[in-house]
């Protein structure tokens, strides 16, 4: 899952894939704050997940996104949805 997400992020932010990793900070990719908001909406649509405010406040890196998506894609999230 991590590789696909990193490809997705590289394409969204128009950066070479080799320049980003799970440790890449979102602040280094986005020019404006609304870029991060729009990216979150696109992630929600693409991966069919929803982030709550608490989760969003903790996301600082691409790896943080990956962790939350993996948690939500598990059996507990599937049953709750």
LINFEN-V801113 format. One record per backbone hydrogen bond with DSSP energy under -1.0 kcal/mol. CO is the residue of the C=O (numbers start at 1). NH is the residue of the N-H. Records with the same first field share a line. If there is no record, write none. Layout:
# LINFEN-V801113
CO=NH + NH
This chain:
# LINFEN-V801113
1=5
2=6
3=7
4=8
5=9
6=10
7=11
8=12
9=13
10=15
16=19
17=20
21=24
22=63
24=62
25=28
26=29 + 30
32=35
33=37
34=38
35=39
36=40
37=41
38=42
39=43
40=44
41=45
42=46
43=47
44=49
52=56
53=57
55=58
60=26
61=65
62=66
63=67
64=68
65=69
66=70
67=71
68=72
69=73
74=78
75=79
76=80
77=81
